[in-house]
Amino acid sequence: MKIKEIELRSGMDRANIRYYEKEGLLQPERTENGYREYSEKDLQQLLKVRLLRSLHFSLEDIKSLIQKKTTLSFLLRNQIRYLESETEDVLYAKSLCESIVSEGATFETLDAEKHLVSIEEVTSKSSSEYFNVDFEIPQVFEPIRRFAARSLDMTLYSILAIFLKYLILGKYTPDESIGYTLQNIITVLVMIMILEPIQLKLFKRTFGKWIMGLYIENLNGSALSYEDSFRRTLNVLVRGMGLLIPLADLISLGSSYDKLRKGEILSWDRGLAYRMKDRKFYRYITAFLLFFIISLSIFIIPYLQYIPPNKGSLTVEEFSENFRYYQNLFEVDFGNYKMDNYGKWAEKEMDERIEYLPDAVKYPHFRFRMNDHIVKEISFNVTYEDNPFWVENYRDMMMLASLSFVNADESMNIFERAQKSVEIMKRFYTENFKSHTLSTGNIQISSIVEFDGYEKSIEILEPANRESENYYHHEFFVRKTSLEN
């Protein structure tokens, strides 16, 4: 017989029949084209399971009967002793167990259909709900396994969100501000709402659930529709994760953990079949390794940003591209000036909404020493005499030029490049208007500053007296020092 007929004759729906099959309580034959073919023996087996479940026997007890690890008489006598301590509304269950014992029935000879009919007659005359057992809708009440799957998904969504920001903005600059935290939460929420329903619709599982051997489907075994998947994901985010809002998410996760531990179905799983493929321990090991790898990727991304677009020997155009890359990365503003493809300063189109630096404060052009069109040295030289205006420290200009040149070294790994970058930035930020030299590998960076008649502040030099003499000289270079250059 087909599934529809056995549903009708057993009084059980397809989801429960499939569930009992997965639990090994029922093993129908398969036709050549893969369809299940149920026999009369399968029907009787299913009716026996239904009867014993109506009498509140556990699935483990029923499995033990099928596997002949125990006897029906032994289990019934235990149930009788249990029912003797219950109230009157279960007296019939007690008498039914006694009746089956007196018949000397075994699991193989048990006439389940006869006793189920008698149960229906009794319950139709009374208000007792003892026999109204909710037959199994598959659920997974293992909080550690489910939380491991969710943690994998969250780390994956986070790394995808970071990569998306990196691709769009060309940089990834995390900070501890409320604005950044809120932006990050919103980005991850959007990633979840887009990706998770699609995964559930197509594969019945997310990446984390696949690793942990979990999947979600309708009671009839079909995949959730996109609308149901979206609705479930939204409920998980709101009720189970507090929309990722700090503290609220901990409270929500704690509540979910407690409910699962008590065997309660979570609100977003009601009416759905939540199944588990197996309990193999290697899944936890795999989850831990993947979590570690993904977390390491998040750690590495900031280091990747120090890699310039051009490496190796640089032309002037490639140096200029590197310079603009780092300018964007560190959000350096040169007012109404921009670096062109030839390493020269060009004026931007004027925007009336922006306040520009006075014309007297100009950035010097770089000078390039070349060898066969390859840059070997970058420098500038500035001298002011009797200058009535303030003097820039040229810190950002020197820092970006140094990073563009030093980080082009292909022999450095990402960690060495990041370390050198931090060292260079720290030097220029702490040595304003001081002469200093820094050697890194085969590259030397030097900034020589001399001045008189100026008062030093944090960012600029101001003339001590605009009517008196003053002098400022600044010489900067970054050059390769190896013999071959």
C-alpha positions as CSV (number, residue, x, y, z in Angstrom):
1,M,0.0,0.0,0.0
2,K,1.1,3.6,-0.6
3,I,1.6,6.3,2.0
4,K,-1.9,7.8,1.6
5,E,-3.6,4.4,2.4
6,I,-1.4,3.7,5.4
7,E,-2.1,7.2,6.7
8,L,-5.8,6.6,6.4
9,R,-5.8,3.1,8.0
10,S,-3.4,4.0,10.8
11,G,-5.0,7.3,11.7
12,M,-1.5,8.9,11.7
13,D,-0.2,11.6,9.4
14,R,2.7,11.3,7.0
15,A,5.1,13.3,9.2
16,N,4.8,10.9,12.1
17,I,5.1,7.8,9.9
18,R,8.2,9.2,8.3
19,Y,9.5,10.0,11.8
20,Y,9.0,6.5,13.0
21,E,10.8,5.2,9.9
22,K,13.8,7.4,10.7
23,E,13.8,6.1,14.3
24,G,13.9,2.6,13.0
25,L,10.4,1.5,14.2
26,L,9.2,0.9,10.7
27,Q,11.1,-0.4,7.6
28,P,8.9,-0.5,4.5
29,E,10.1,-2.1,1.3
30,R,11.3,0.1,-1.6
31,T,10.2,-0.3,-5.2
32,E,12.6,-0.2,-8.1
33,N,11.9,3.5,-8.6
34,G,12.5,4.3,-5.0
35,Y,8.9,4.6,-3.7
36,R,8.0,3.1,-0.3
37,E,5.6,0.1,-0.4
38,Y,3.9,-0.6,2.9
39,S,2.7,-4.1,3.8
40,E,0.0,-5.3,6.1
41,K,2.7,-6.1,8.5
42,D,4.0,-2.5,8.4
43,L,0.5,-1.3,9.2
44,Q,0.1,-3.6,12.2
45,Q,3.6,-2.5,13.4
46,L,2.5,1.1,13.1
47,L,-0.8,0.4,15.0
48,K,1.2,-1.2,17.8
49,V,3.5,1.8,18.0
50,R,0.4,4.1,18.1
51,L,-1.2,2.0,20.8
52,L,1.9,1.9,23.0
53,R,2.5,5.6,22.6
54,S,-1.2,6.2,23.6
55,L,-0.3,4.3,26.8
56,H,2.6,6.7,27.2
57,F,5.3,4.2,26.4
58,S,8.6,5.9,25.4
59,L,10.1,5.4,22.0
60,E,13.1,3.8,23.7
61,D,10.8,1.2,25.3
62,I,9.2,0.5,22.0
63,K,12.6,0.1,20.3
64,S,13.6,-2.3,23.0
65,L,10.5,-4.4,22.2
66,I,11.2,-4.4,18.5
67,Q,14.8,-5.4,19.1
68,K,13.6,-8.0,21.6
69,K,15.7,-6.5,24.4
70,T,12.7,-6.6,26.7
71,T,9.2,-8.1,26.8
72,L,5.8,-6.5,26.5
73,S,4.7,-8.1,29.8
74,F,7.6,-6.5,31.7
75,L,6.9,-3.0,30.4
76,L,3.2,-3.3,31.0
77,R,3.7,-4.4,34.6
78,N,5.9,-1.4,35.1
79,Q,3.3,0.8,33.6
80,I,0.6,-0.7,35.8
81,R,2.6,0.1,38.9
82,Y,3.1,3.7,37.6
83,L,-0.6,4.1,36.8
84,E,-1.7,2.9,40.2
85,S,-0.3,6.1,41.6
86,E,-2.2,8.2,39.2
87,T,-5.8,9.7,39.4
88,E,-9.0,8.1,38.2
89,D,-8.8,9.5,34.7
90,V,-6.1,6.9,33.9
91,L,-7.9,3.9,35.5
92,Y,-8.9,2.7,32.1
93,A,-5.3,2.8,30.9
94,K,-4.4,0.7,33.9
95,S,-7.2,-1.8,33.2
96,L,-6.2,-2.0,29.6
97,C,-2.6,-2.8,30.5
98,E,-3.9,-5.5,32.9
99,S,-6.1,-6.9,30.1
100,I,-3.2,-7.2,27.7
101,V,-1.1,-8.9,30.3
102,S,-3.9,-11.4,31.1
103,E,-4.1,-12.2,27.4
104,G,-0.5,-13.1,27.5
105,A,0.1,-11.0,24.4
106,T,3.6,-10.4,23.1
107,F,4.6,-7.5,20.8
108,E,4.3,-9.8,17.8
109,T,0.8,-11.0,18.8
110,L,-0.6,-7.7,20.2
111,D,-4.0,-6.8,18.6
112,A,-3.4,-3.1,18.5
113,E,-6.5,-2.2,16.4
114,K,-8.9,-3.9,18.8
115,H,-7.6,-1.9,21.8
116,L,-7.4,1.4,19.9
117,V,-11.1,1.0,19.0
118,S,-11.9,0.5,22.7
119,I,-9.9,3.6,23.6
120,E,-11.8,5.7,21.2
121,E,-15.1,4.4,22.7
122,V,-14.0,5.2,26.2
123,T,-12.6,8.7,25.4
124,S,-15.8,9.6,23.4
125,K,-17.9,9.1,26.6
126,S,-15.5,10.9,29.0
127,S,-13.6,14.1,29.2
128,S,-10.3,12.4,29.8
129,E,-7.4,13.6,27.6
130,Y,-5.0,11.0,28.8
131,F,-5.0,9.1,25.5
132,N,-4.8,12.3,23.4
133,V,-1.1,11.9,22.8
134,D,0.6,14.4,20.5
135,F,2.4,12.1,18.2
136,E,6.0,13.0,17.5
137,I,6.9,16.1,15.4
138,P,10.7,15.7,15.1
139,Q,12.6,18.3,17.2
140,V,16.2,18.6,18.3
141,F,16.5,19.6,21.9
142,E,20.3,19.7,22.1
143,P,21.2,23.3,22.8
144,I,25.0,22.9,22.5
145,R,24.6,21.4,19.0
146,R,22.1,24.0,17.9
147,F,24.2,26.9,19.4
148,A,27.3,25.5,17.7
149,A,25.5,25.6,14.3
150,R,24.2,29.1,15.0
151,S,27.7,30.3,16.1
152,L,29.2,29.0,12.8
153,D,26.5,30.8,10.8
154,M,27.1,34.1,12.7
155,T,30.8,34.0,12.2
156,L,30.3,33.3,8.5
157,Y,27.8,36.2,8.2
158,S,30.2,38.5,10.0
159,I,33.1,37.7,7.7
160,L,30.9,38.1,4.6
161,A,29.7,41.5,5.9
162,I,33.3,42.6,6.5
163,F,34.4,41.5,3.1
164,L,31.4,43.3,1.5
165,K,32.4,46.5,3.3
166,Y,36.0,46.0,2.2
167,L,35.0,45.5,-1.4
168,I,32.6,48.5,-1.4
169,L,34.7,51.0,0.6
170,G,38.1,49.6,-0.2
171,K,39.0,49.5,3.5
172,Y,38.0,48.1,6.8
173,T,38.6,50.3,9.8
174,P,36.8,49.0,12.9
175,D,36.4,51.2,16.0
176,E,34.6,51.1,19.3
177,S,32.1,53.9,18.6
178,I,28.4,53.4,19.0
179,G,27.8,54.4,15.4
180,Y,30.2,51.7,14.1
181,T,28.7,49.0,16.4
182,L,25.2,49.9,15.2
183,Q,26.3,49.9,11.6
184,N,27.9,46.5,12.0
185,I,24.8,45.1,13.7
186,I,22.5,46.3,10.9
187,T,24.9,44.9,8.2
188,V,25.0,41.5,9.8
189,L,21.2,41.5,10.2
190,V,20.7,42.3,6.6
191,M,23.1,39.5,5.6
192,I,21.2,37.0,7.7
193,M,17.8,38.0,6.4
194,I,19.0,37.7,2.8
195,L,21.1,34.5,3.0
196,E,19.4,32.3,5.6
197,P,16.0,32.0,4.0
198,I,17.6,31.2,0.7
199,Q,19.7,28.4,2.3
200,L,16.6,26.9,4.1
201,K,14.6,27.1,0.9
202,L,17.2,25.4,-1.3
203,F,19.0,23.1,1.1
204,K,16.8,22.7,4.2
205,R,19.8,23.9,6.2
206,T,22.3,26.6,6.7
207,F,26.0,26.2,6.5
208,G,26.3,25.7,10.3
209,K,23.4,23.3,10.4
210,W,25.0,21.3,7.6
211,I,28.2,21.0,9.6
212,M,26.3,19.9,12.7
213,G,24.1,17.4,10.9
214,L,20.8,19.4,11.3
215,Y,18.1,20.3,8.9
216,I,14.6,21.8,8.9
217,E,11.6,20.9,6.7
218,N,7.9,20.8,6.6
219,L,6.0,17.9,8.3
220,N,5.6,16.2,4.9
221,G,9.3,16.2,4.3
222,S,9.4,19.1,1.8
223,A,11.6,22.2,2.0
224,L,10.2,25.3,3.6
225,S,8.9,27.9,1.2
226,Y,10.8,31.2,1.0
227,E,8.1,33.0,2.9
228,D,8.2,30.4,5.7
229,S,12.0,30.5,5.8
230,F,12.0,34.3,5.9
231,R,9.3,34.2,8.7
232,R,11.3,31.7,10.8
233,T,14.6,33.7,10.3
234,L,12.9,36.9,11.4
235,N,11.5,35.2,14.5
236,V,14.9,33.7,15.4
237,L,16.5,37.2,15.1
238,V,13.8,39.0,17.2
239,R,12.9,36.4,19.8
240,G,16.0,34.2,19.9
241,M,18.8,36.7,19.4
242,G,17.4,40.1,20.5
243,L,18.2,41.6,17.1
244,L,21.9,41.3,18.1
245,I,21.5,44.2,20.6
246,P,24.1,43.8,23.3
247,L,22.6,42.4,26.6
248,A,19.3,41.8,24.8
249,D,20.9,39.0,22.7
250,L,22.4,37.4,25.8
251,I,19.0,37.4,27.6
252,S,17.3,35.9,24.5
253,L,19.9,33.2,24.0
254,G,19.8,32.3,27.6
255,S,16.1,31.9,27.5
256,S,16.3,29.7,24.4
257,Y,19.0,27.6,25.9
258,D,16.9,27.0,29.0
259,K,13.8,26.1,27.0
260,L,15.7,23.6,24.9
261,R,17.3,22.0,28.0
262,K,13.7,21.5,29.4
263,G,12.6,19.9,26.1
264,E,10.3,22.8,25.1
265,I,9.7,23.6,21.4
266,L,10.9,27.1,20.5
267,S,8.2,29.3,19.1
268,W,9.8,29.6,15.6
269,D,10.0,25.8,15.3
270,R,6.4,25.0,16.0
271,G,4.8,23.1,13.1
272,L,8.1,22.3,11.5
273,A,10.2,19.2,11.5
274,Y,13.7,19.8,13.0
275,R,15.8,16.7,12.3
276,M,19.3,15.5,13.1
277,K,21.2,13.3,10.8
278,D,23.5,11.8,13.4
279,R,25.4,12.5,16.6
280,K,28.9,11.9,15.3
281,F,31.5,13.7,17.4
282,Y,33.6,14.7,14.5
283,R,31.0,17.3,13.7
284,Y,32.0,19.3,16.9
285,I,35.7,19.0,15.9
286,T,34.9,20.3,12.4
287,A,32.8,23.1,13.8
288,F,35.6,24.2,16.1
289,L,38.2,24.2,13.3
290,L,35.9,26.1,11.0
291,F,35.1,28.6,13.7
292,F,38.8,29.1,14.4
293,I,39.6,29.6,10.6
294,I,36.8,32.1,10.1
295,S,37.7,34.0,13.2
296,L,41.3,34.1,12.1
297,S,40.1,35.5,8.8
298,I,38.4,38.3,10.6
299,F,41.6,39.0,12.5
300,I,43.7,39.0,9.3
301,I,41.5,41.4,7.2
302,P,42.9,44.6,8.8
303,Y,46.4,43.3,7.9
304,L,45.4,42.8,4.3
305,Q,44.6,46.5,4.0
306,Y,48.3,47.4,4.3
307,I,49.0,45.6,1.0
308,P,49.2,48.4,-1.7
309,P,47.7,47.9,-5.2
310,N,51.2,47.9,-6.7
311,K,54.1,45.9,-5.4
312,G,57.7,45.3,-6.6
313,S,59.5,47.9,-8.7
314,L,57.3,51.0,-9.0
315,T,56.9,53.5,-11.8
316,V,55.8,57.0,-11.0
317,E,52.2,56.1,-11.9
318,E,52.2,53.1,-9.7
319,F,53.7,55.0,-6.8
320,S,50.9,57.7,-7.2
321,E,48.2,55.0,-7.2
322,N,49.7,53.5,-4.0
323,F,49.8,57.0,-2.5
324,R,46.1,57.6,-3.3
325,Y,45.2,54.1,-1.9
326,Y,46.7,54.9,1.5
327,Q,45.2,58.4,1.5
328,N,41.8,56.8,1.1
329,L,42.6,54.1,3.6
330,F,43.6,56.5,6.4
331,E,41.1,59.2,5.3
332,V,43.8,61.9,4.8
333,D,42.6,65.2,3.5
334,F,44.9,67.5,1.6
335,G,42.4,70.3,1.3
336,N,42.0,71.5,-2.3
337,Y,44.9,69.4,-3.5
338,K,45.0,65.9,-5.0
339,M,47.8,63.7,-6.2
340,D,47.8,63.1,-10.0
341,N,49.2,60.1,-11.9
342,Y,52.6,61.8,-12.3
343,G,53.2,62.4,-8.6
344,K,52.3,66.1,-8.8
345,W,49.8,68.1,-6.8
346,A,46.8,69.3,-8.8
347,E,44.0,71.5,-7.5
348,K,40.6,70.1,-7.1
349,E,37.5,71.7,-8.4
350,M,36.4,74.2,-5.8
351,D,33.4,73.3,-3.7
352,E,31.8,76.3,-1.9
353,R,30.7,74.1,1.0
354,I,34.3,73.2,1.9
355,E,36.7,75.5,3.6
356,Y,40.1,75.2,1.9
357,L,43.6,76.0,3.2
358,P,45.0,79.4,2.3
359,D,47.0,79.6,-0.9
360,A,50.1,80.4,1.1
361,V,50.1,76.8,2.5
362,K,51.1,74.6,-0.4
363,Y,52.3,71.1,-0.6
364,P,55.7,70.6,-2.4
365,H,55.9,68.4,-5.4
366,F,57.8,65.2,-5.1
367,R,61.0,64.7,-7.0
368,F,61.7,61.2,-8.3
369,R,65.1,59.7,-9.0
370,M,64.7,57.1,-11.7
371,N,66.6,54.2,-13.2
372,D,65.1,52.7,-16.3
373,H,61.7,54.2,-15.5
374,I,61.8,52.6,-12.0
375,V,61.6,54.9,-8.9
376,K,64.6,54.6,-6.7
377,E,64.1,57.7,-4.5
378,I,61.3,60.1,-3.7
379,S,62.0,63.4,-2.1
380,F,61.0,67.0,-1.6
381,N,62.7,70.1,-0.3
382,V,61.0,73.1,1.2
383,T,62.5,76.5,2.3
384,Y,60.7,79.5,3.7
385,E,62.2,82.8,4.6
386,D,60.4,85.8,6.3
387,N,57.1,83.9,5.9
388,P,54.1,85.6,7.5
389,F,51.9,82.4,7.4
390,W,52.0,79.2,9.4
391,V,54.0,76.2,8.1
392,E,52.5,72.7,7.6
393,N,54.3,69.7,9.2
394,Y,53.9,67.6,6.0
395,R,53.5,64.6,8.2
396,D,50.7,63.0,6.2
397,M,52.5,63.6,2.9
398,M,55.7,61.9,4.2
399,M,53.9,59.1,5.9
400,L,51.9,58.1,2.8
401,A,54.9,58.4,0.5
402,S,56.9,56.1,2.9
403,L,54.1,53.6,3.1
404,S,53.6,53.6,-0.7
405,F,57.3,52.9,-1.3
406,V,58.2,50.6,1.7
407,N,55.1,48.4,1.4
408,A,55.8,47.6,-2.2
409,D,58.5,45.2,-1.1
410,E,57.2,41.8,-2.3
411,S,59.4,39.9,0.2
412,M,57.3,41.0,3.2
413,N,54.4,38.9,4.5
414,I,51.2,40.6,5.6
415,F,52.2,40.7,9.3
416,E,55.7,42.2,8.5
417,R,54.0,44.8,6.3
418,A,51.5,45.7,9.0
419,Q,54.3,46.0,11.6
420,K,56.4,48.2,9.3
421,S,53.4,50.4,8.6
422,V,52.6,50.9,12.3
423,E,56.3,51.8,12.9
424,I,56.3,54.3,10.1
425,M,53.1,55.9,11.2
426,K,54.1,56.1,14.8
427,R,57.4,57.8,13.8
428,F,55.8,60.5,11.8
429,Y,53.0,61.1,14.3
430,T,55.5,61.5,17.3
431,E,58.3,63.4,15.5
432,N,56.6,66.5,14.3
433,F,59.1,69.2,13.3
434,K,62.0,66.9,14.5
435,S,64.7,65.5,12.3
436,H,64.7,61.7,12.3
437,T,65.9,58.8,10.2
438,L,64.4,55.3,9.9
439,S,65.9,52.3,8.1
440,T,63.8,49.4,7.2
441,G,65.3,46.6,5.0
442,N,67.0,48.2,2.1
443,I,65.1,51.4,2.4
444,Q,66.0,54.5,4.3
445,I,63.6,57.2,5.3
446,S,64.9,60.6,6.4
447,S,63.2,63.9,7.5
448,I,65.5,66.8,8.3
449,V,63.9,69.9,9.7
450,E,65.5,73.3,10.6
451,F,63.7,76.4,11.7
452,D,64.1,79.7,13.5
453,G,61.6,82.4,14.5
454,Y,58.6,80.1,14.8
455,E,56.6,78.9,17.7
456,K,55.7,75.2,17.6
457,S,52.2,73.9,18.2
458,I,51.0,70.3,17.8
459,E,50.3,70.5,14.1
460,I,51.9,73.7,12.7
461,L,54.6,76.3,13.2
462,E,53.4,79.9,13.7
463,P,55.7,82.9,13.2
464,A,56.8,84.2,16.5
465,N,56.5,87.8,15.2
466,R,55.1,88.3,11.7
467,E,57.2,91.4,11.2
468,S,60.5,89.8,12.2
469,E,62.7,87.4,10.3
470,N,62.1,83.7,10.3
471,Y,63.5,80.7,8.5
472,Y,62.2,77.2,7.8
473,H,64.0,74.4,5.9
474,H,62.6,70.8,5.4
475,E,64.2,68.1,3.4
476,F,62.6,64.6,3.1
477,F,63.5,61.5,1.2
478,V,62.7,57.8,1.0
479,R,65.3,55.8,-1.0
480,K,66.6,52.3,-1.7
481,T,70.0,51.8,-0.3
482,S,71.0,48.4,-1.7
483,L,73.9,48.1,-4.1
484,E,71.9,47.0,-7.0
485,N,70.0,50.2,-6.9
